[in-house]
Amino acid sequence: MAQSLIKEVEERTGKSGFSSVVAEALEEWLATQKLREVVAADQEAFGPVSPEARRQAEQEW
């Protein structure tokens, strides 16, 4: 890991906060990967979302 990155994180969190920042980042990365897997499985099973369905979902959101 780049020392400049470590230093910048430690400047914001203190030395003891570094591991919690890394753990949080890994948790977010893992959640994103799992979501991508779910989306890929859904697209494989049902095909891509149609432009019409996307517009409807955006309107309802």
C-alpha positions in Angstrom: 0.0 0.0 0.0 1.3 3.4 -0.9 2.8 5.2 2.1 1.3 8.5 0.9 -2.2 7.0 1.2 -1.4 5.6 4.6 -0.1 8.9 5.8 -3.1 10.8 4.5 -5.6 8.4 6.2 -3.6 8.6 9.5 -3.6 12.4 9.4 -7.4 12.3 9.4 -8.0 9.4 11.8 -4.9 9.0 13.9 -2.8 5.9 13.8 -5.4 3.8 15.6 -8.1 4.7 13.2 -6.4 3.3 10.1 -7.5 -0.3 10.5 -11.1 0.7 11.0 -11.0 2.8 7.8 -9.5 -0.2 5.9 -12.2 -2.5 7.4 -15.0 -0.1 6.4 -13.6 0.2 2.8 -13.4 -3.6 2.5 -16.9 -4.0 3.8 -18.2 -1.5 1.2 -16.2 -3.2 -1.6 -17.5 -6.6 -0.7 -21.1 -5.4 -0.5 -20.6 -3.8 -4.0 -19.2 -7.1 -5.4 -22.2 -9.1 -4.0 -24.6 -6.6 -5.5 -22.9 -6.9 -8.9 -23.2 -10.7 -8.6 -27.0 -10.4 -7.9 -27.5 -8.0 -10.8 -25.5 -10.2 -13.2 -27.5 -13.3 -12.1 -30.7 -11.4 -12.6 -29.7 -10.2 -16.1 -28.7 -13.7 -17.0 -32.0 -15.1 -15.8 -34.3 -12.4 -17.2 -32.3 -10.3 -19.7 -31.4 -6.7 -19.5 -33.8 -4.1 -18.2 -35.8 -2.5 -21.0 -35.6 1.3 -21.5 -39.3 1.5 -20.8 -39.0 -0.4 -17.5 -36.0 1.8 -16.6 -38.0 5.0 -17.3 -40.9 3.8 -15.3 -38.7 2.9 -12.3 -37.0 6.3 -12.5 -40.4 8.0 -12.5 -41.6 6.1 -9.5 -38.5 6.7 -7.6 
